[in-house]
Amino acid sequence: MSVATVSNIFEGNQMKLKELLNEARHREDISIEKAIELIRANCKDALKNVENPMWRGFRGREDAYLIQADLGERASKNTSNYYTIILDKFLPKQGYPKRSKSIICGNNKNLDYAEGYGAVYALFPYDGVPIGICHERDIWETKRFVIGDAPRARSIEDWNSVFERSALSDDTYENFKEDIIKHMDIHPGSEIEQIFKRPENIDMYLEAAYSPGSLNFDLTTTAMMDQYEDKDRECWLGGKCVAIQYGTWKKTSKKWGL
């Protein structure tokens, strides 16, 4: 299926873009020759699966870029930012890159979905760059889970809505936690108070709920990426990578023998 065909499918179905991002990461325009040089020198593991790269749709016009995701900062634009600040608080302890300082992308089987976010680029992460793996094509589709003493399991999107209804801050984890404490004090018996009960439970409950085990996340690098090509998956990666525009990648793979 061509990229143009995929684009028409998304437009025809009026696909809901669930996570348009306000991105301010470091992105340097580079020539395709420089891109090939960098890939050969720094992306040897990704080269082993050059025909099955990772994919990212974004606003880009150049043939190639060098991107360093962890120098920038991103926040959800069309959704509340709760899950990002929570994941950023706890997942880095286990080696995961921060969602706010990552490139959100897809594995090779997720190409069709990635195309809905803009011009499609093949991504070649530097060797050893940490990659978080979802077991669904979109983090919004991860399995439902319970927080603390909540009466039922909800999706990430639903939990965002719970926090938003309670008017909790979503700019930093510290402000979010402070608002939970204030809310429990001002609104005894509220949904938030029933979930957390006491201030000392907040970190413990959230860390357990948003853990890799609860959300079915994995941590890998390009050296082991081939084992995650069984289905379409969302991924997020920190550190450096080389991005090559889809059409250029198609020609480059043959011309340069990648």
PyMOL commands that set and color helices and strands:
alter all, ss='L'
color gray80, all
select helices_A, chain A and resi 3-12+32-42+44-47+69-71+82-94+99-101+108-117+139-141+156-165+173-186+191-196+199-209+212-215+222-228+246-255
alter helices_A, ss='H'
color red, helices_A
select strands_A, chain A and resi 21-23+26-30+54-58+64-68+74-76+103-106+119-125+131-133+218-220+234-237+240-245
alter strands_A, ss='S'
color yellow, strands_A
deselect
rebuild
show_as cartoon
